[in-house]
Amino acid sequence: MGDRKQARDEEFQSFMVGRWPRLMRTAFLLTGEQHAAEDLVQSTLEQAYVAWRRVGTADDPEAYVRRVMINAHARKHRRRLKEFLAPRDDSGLVHEVPDTGDRIAQADDRSALLKALAQLPVRQREAVVLRYWEDLTETQAAEAMGCSVGTVKSNAAKGIAKLRAIPGLADMVTQGGRK
């Protein structure tokens, strides 16, 4: 009995260590805050550990855990808790345009993207993050979000349209070939 529990614990630990970076990235994109992302991933992995017999034998344990994380995030949103992806007011800051090959430029691009994502409604943000950042198929994103493929398509299309309509983001992408 103890050997099976130890083997299950080792299997879970291996899963957790291997998936932690990707789960953290997804959680950060959903919440916009490092500490909130860590809390979301930790609470998700707690739930996964408790149900590891079922999770570990699922066809795709990572998809199962991702779905648990999306559901936990959605529950938090339904409680109307505020999320902040960027400071409300940065009008006092001076913004310079760095060289295109610069690592700082990539950080600025990331900051602009996070601010743009903050402007999207939660479901559109989830669809955009899962489809275009996590590179999931529409079917996988639908499973993770607990909705139909059509809902994912609709939310992703609306989200991308809103992102394209943000002038600063569009300028950043077309500026000197930066992406």
N, C-alpha and C positions, 0 to 999 in steps of 0.2 A: 504494500500500500504506500509506504513512504517513498519507495523508488519511483513509482508512477507520479506521485506528487512532485518529486524533485525533477523528474524528466519534464513534466508539464511546466514547472516554474522556469526551467532552463530554456524550454521552447518559447515561452512567453518573453523571457528576458532577451533572447536572440531576436525575436520579432520586434520588440520595443527598441532595442539599440539600432537595428537596421532601418526602421521606419521613422525614428524620431526626427531627423532633419526635414524630411518631406512633410510630415504631419505639422511640424512647427512652421514651416513656410506657408502651408495652407492656412493654418490657424492665424498666423500673423496677417495674411492678406484679408482674412475674414474680419478680424477684430481691429487691426491697425495698431496694436500696442503689444510690445514684447511681453509684458507681465500678463496681460489678458490672454495672449496666445499660449503662454506656458500653462496658465491655469486651465485653459480649454483642453489642451493636449493631455495634461495630467489627469483631469477628471474623466476624459475619454478613455485613457488607458486604465484607469481604475475600474471603470465599467467593463472594459474588455477583459481585464484580469479575472474579475468575478465570474464572467461568463466564458472563460477561455476554452472550456471543453467544446462549447458550441462554436465559438469564434474560430478556434484553431482548426476545426474540421470543416469550416465553410469552404466553398469553392475558391473564394478570393478573400482571405482574411483582411488584407489591406483595404479593400473596398468596403467590407463590413465595418471596420473601425472608422473609416472615413465617413460612412453614413451615420454612425453614432455621433461623430464630431459635428457634422452638419446639423443633426437633430438637436444636439445640445446648444449649438450656437443659435438655432432658430428659436428654441425655447427661451433663451436669454433675451432675444430680440422681442419676442411676444410680450415679455414683461416690461417692455418699453424702457429698458436701460439704454442710456446713451453710449455711443461709441465715438471715439475721436481718432481719426486717422491723421489729423494734422492740427496744428494750433489754429485757433479761430482767427487770430489776427497777426499777420506778420508784416504789416504795412511799414513798420520801422526798419525792417531789414533791407539791406542793399543786395540786389541780385545781380551777379555778374555772369556772363556767358563764358564758361571755360572752353579750352581747346577740345576738339572733338575726340581725340584718342585718350584723353585724360581720365583716370579712374574717378576723379572728383566729378567729372561730367556724368559718369554713369550713376554716381550717387545723386546728383541733381535730377537726372532723368527718373530715377527711382522715386525720389521725393515728389516730383510732379505727377508721376503715375499714382502714388498713394493718395495724393490730394484729389486727383480725378476720381479714383475709386471711392473715396469718401462721399462724393456727390451722388453716387448711385444708390437706389433703394437696395435693401439687403438681398432680395432674391435675384436682382439683376447682377449685383456684385458677386454673389455665389456662383451664378451661371458663368459669368465672365472669368472668374478666377479658376473654376474647375475646367472650363473648356480651353481657355487660351493660356493660362499660366501653368496649370497642372497637366494640360494636354490630354484630357480625358475625352473619350468619344461622347457623343450626345447620349447614348444609352447609359454609359457609365455615370455621366453627370446626372442623368435622370434618376438612376438608382441611388446615388449619393444624396440627392436633394429630396427624394421621395415624391417625385412628380412624374408627369409624362414627358416623353421626348419632345413633344410639341411645346410644352411649357418651357423646357430648357432652350429650345430654338428661339422662342419668342423673347424670353428674358435676356438671352445672350445678344440677340439682334438689337433689342432696345438699349441694352447697356453699351454695346459697341457704338451705336448711333449717338448716344449721349456723350461718350468719350471723344468721338470724332468732332463733336460740336464744341468742345472746349478749345478755345483759340490757343492758349499757351501750350497745350499738349500737342496739337496739330503742328504748331510752329517747331516744337522741339524735334518731332519726328522728321520733318522735312528739312531741317537745318543741316546743311553740309553732310547729308547722308547718315546722320546719327539715328540710332534706333533705340 
